[in-house]
Amino acid sequence: MHKIRILFLCTGNSCRSQMAEGWARYLHGDIFEPYSAGTEIHGMNQNAIRVMTEAGIDISSHHSKNVEEVQNIPFDVIITVCDHAHENCPFFPGSAKRIHAGFDDPPRLAQSINDPEKKLDCYRKVRDEIRDFIAQLPDALQTVFQTQG
């Protein structure tokens, strides 16, 4: 049985999709083959790297990828993690199931905050929400595959 190939898609592939890929590999690497990409390339967000490191997950070697770099991979599931990517998700050949799980944008949440630690709290909040989503993902996908055939 092959691992479930999952693409986490966001706009810039700098923060939320990278966190989701990191959590999926950490929590379910035995059953998932996770990837992340963006409809654009924004580079890695250093605050995302920092808060993931705090949680014991190193995503510092990840790099921001454009969705075109992964379009030839036969994904089983494509999960958009921001509204923009959901609305602008490119066509993928094959029968990948599509799921939208929108999360707040940490840089946007933190933009009006001056205190560096409080800024990081915005990233931690989203990091933990993504972790909770990924933790229950195997059960959710089982339901998706059963109901969508």
One Martini backbone bead per residue (centre of mass of N, CA, C, O) as a GRO file, in nm:
protein
  149
    1MET     BB    1   0.094   0.038   0.024
    2HIS     BB    2   0.060   0.359  -0.031
    3LYS     BB    3   0.107   0.661   0.034
    4ILE     BB    4  -0.048   0.952   0.097
    5ARG     BB    5  -0.073   1.210  -0.130
    6ILE     BB    6  -0.007   1.546  -0.017
    7LEU     BB    7  -0.127   1.876  -0.085
    8PHE     BB    8  -0.026   2.190   0.035
    9LEU     BB    9  -0.207   2.489  -0.038
   10CYS     BB   10  -0.093   2.818  -0.111
   11THR     BB   11   0.017   3.108  -0.202
   12GLY     BB   12   0.351   3.129  -0.094
   13ASN     BB   13   0.488   2.895   0.063
   14SER     BB   14   0.580   3.014   0.382
   15CYS     BB   15   0.374   2.883   0.615
   16ARG     BB   16   0.108   2.703   0.632
   17SER     BB   17   0.198   2.477   0.430
   18GLN     BB   18   0.463   2.416   0.580
   19MET     BB   19   0.338   2.333   0.847
   20ALA     BB   20   0.164   2.104   0.735
   21GLU     BB   21   0.393   1.935   0.626
   22GLY     BB   22   0.543   1.901   0.894
   23TRP     BB   23   0.312   1.768   1.054
   24ALA     BB   24   0.257   1.528   0.864
   25ARG     BB   25   0.536   1.402   0.892
   26TYR     BB   26   0.541   1.381   1.205
   27LEU     BB   27   0.250   1.237   1.261
   28HIS     BB   28   0.217   1.073   0.942
   29GLY     BB   29   0.472   0.942   0.782
   30ASP     BB   30   0.357   0.642   0.753
   31ILE     BB   31   0.094   0.751   0.551
   32PHE     BB   32   0.236   1.013   0.447
   33GLU     BB   33   0.308   1.226   0.150
   34PRO     BB   34   0.420   1.536   0.184
   35TYR     BB   35   0.333   1.857   0.043
   36SER     BB   36   0.426   2.188  -0.084
   37ALA     BB   37   0.263   2.490  -0.219
   38GLY     BB   38   0.224   2.768  -0.454
   39THR     BB   39   0.090   3.018  -0.656
   40GLU     BB   40   0.343   3.133  -0.521
   41ILE     BB   41   0.659   3.294  -0.428
   42HIS     BB   42   0.786   3.401  -0.087
   43GLY     BB   43   0.929   3.236   0.093
   44MET     BB   44   1.047   3.181   0.395
   45ASN     BB   45   0.920   3.199   0.717
   46GLN     BB   46   1.087   3.263   1.007
   47ASN     BB   47   0.852   3.234   1.213
   48ALA     BB   48   0.763   2.954   1.129
   49ILE     BB   49   1.027   2.814   1.190
   50ARG     BB   50   1.041   2.891   1.490
   51VAL     BB   51   0.765   2.761   1.593
   52MET     BB   52   0.832   2.476   1.495
   53THR     BB   53   1.087   2.438   1.663
   54GLU     BB   54   0.941   2.462   1.936
   55ALA     BB   55   0.776   2.183   1.848
   56GLY     BB   56   1.012   1.991   1.706
   57ILE     BB   57   1.015   2.118   1.402
   58ASP     BB   58   1.209   2.104   1.103
   59ILE     BB   59   1.180   2.359   0.825
   60SER     BB   60   1.460   2.491   0.724
   61SER     BB   61   1.489   2.306   0.448
   62HIS     BB   62   1.278   2.434   0.321
   63HIS     BB   63   1.102   2.546   0.022
   64SER     BB   64   0.969   2.756  -0.195
   65LYS     BB   65   0.693   2.652  -0.407
   66ASN     BB   66   0.563   2.602  -0.705
   67VAL     BB   67   0.306   2.425  -0.834
   68GLU     BB   68   0.460   2.342  -1.098
   69GLU     BB   69   0.671   2.150  -0.941
   70VAL     BB   70   0.404   1.930  -0.866
   71GLN     BB   71   0.203   1.852  -1.113
   72ASN     BB   72   0.328   1.540  -1.165
   73ILE     BB   73   0.202   1.450  -0.909
   74PRO     BB   74   0.000   1.187  -0.777
   75PHE     BB   75  -0.246   1.294  -0.606
   76ASP     BB   76  -0.493   1.228  -0.356
   77VAL     BB   77  -0.457   1.516  -0.208
   78ILE     BB   78  -0.596   1.853  -0.183
   79ILE     BB   79  -0.499   2.123   0.042
   80THR     BB   80  -0.636   2.415   0.126
   81VAL     BB   81  -0.508   2.690   0.357
   82CYS     BB   82  -0.640   2.916   0.173
   83ASP     BB   83  -0.855   3.113   0.003
   84HIS     BB   84  -0.690   3.187  -0.248
   85ALA     BB   85  -0.616   2.895  -0.327
   86HIS     BB   86  -0.904   2.792  -0.347
   87GLU     BB   87  -0.989   3.003  -0.578
   88ASN     BB   88  -0.686   2.928  -0.745
   89CYS     BB   89  -0.683   2.638  -0.816
   90PRO     BB   90  -0.531   2.436  -1.002
   91PHE     BB   91  -0.501   2.202  -1.228
   92PHE     BB   92  -0.530   1.845  -1.175
   93PRO     BB   93  -0.459   1.558  -1.265
   94GLY     BB   94  -0.696   1.337  -1.187
   95SER     BB   95  -0.845   1.214  -0.853
   96ALA     BB   96  -0.817   1.427  -0.651
   97LYS     BB   97  -0.893   1.532  -0.354
   98ARG     BB   98  -1.074   1.818  -0.230
   99ILE     BB   99  -0.968   2.047   0.032
  100HIS     BB  100  -1.082   2.289   0.272
  101ALA     BB  101  -0.850   2.462   0.518
  102GLY     BB  102  -0.878   2.745   0.665
  103PHE     BB  103  -0.630   2.984   0.767
  104ASP     BB  104  -0.484   3.209   0.919
  105ASP     BB  105  -0.263   3.482   0.870
  106PRO     BB  106   0.001   3.551   1.055
  107PRO     BB  107   0.110   3.820   0.933
  108ARG     BB  108  -0.165   3.961   0.951
  109LEU     BB  109  -0.209   3.929   1.258
  110ALA     BB  110   0.089   4.078   1.323
  111GLN     BB  111   0.113   4.367   1.181
  112SER     BB  112   0.004   4.553   1.450
  113ILE     BB  113   0.240   4.432   1.615
  114ASN     BB  114   0.528   4.513   1.815
  115ASP     BB  115   0.567   4.267   1.981
  116PRO     BB  116   0.752   3.991   1.916
  117GLU     BB  117   0.604   3.779   2.098
  118LYS     BB  118   0.314   3.847   2.000
  119LYS     BB  119   0.364   3.774   1.711
  120LEU     BB  120   0.431   3.473   1.766
  121ASP     BB  121   0.148   3.401   1.875
  122CYS     BB  122   0.013   3.396   1.598
  123TYR     BB  123   0.177   3.152   1.495
  124ARG     BB  124   0.106   2.954   1.722
  125LYS     BB  125  -0.194   2.941   1.676
  126VAL     BB  126  -0.182   2.828   1.386
  127ARG     BB  127  -0.002   2.589   1.438
  128ASP     BB  128  -0.208   2.448   1.634
  129GLU     BB  129  -0.441   2.427   1.433
  130ILE     BB  130  -0.291   2.254   1.229
  131ARG     BB  131  -0.223   2.021   1.415
  132ASP     BB  132  -0.519   1.943   1.477
  133PHE     BB  133  -0.592   1.881   1.184
  134ILE     BB  134  -0.371   1.665   1.128
  135ALA     BB  135  -0.440   1.466   1.357
  136GLN     BB  136  -0.742   1.407   1.214
  137LEU     BB  137  -0.696   1.332   0.906
  138PRO     BB  138  -0.725   1.025   0.873
  139ASP     BB  139  -1.028   1.014   0.946
  140ALA     BB  140  -1.128   1.222   0.740
  141LEU     BB  141  -1.025   1.069   0.485
  142GLN     BB  142  -1.187   0.817   0.518
  143THR     BB  143  -1.455   0.959   0.475
  144VAL     BB  144  -1.400   1.084   0.198
  145PHE     BB  145  -1.341   0.815   0.044
  146GLN     BB  146  -1.621   0.686   0.109
  147THR     BB  147  -1.818   0.922  -0.003
  148GLN     BB  148  -1.655   0.976  -0.294
  149GLY     BB  149  -1.511   0.701  -0.402
   0.00000   0.00000   0.00000
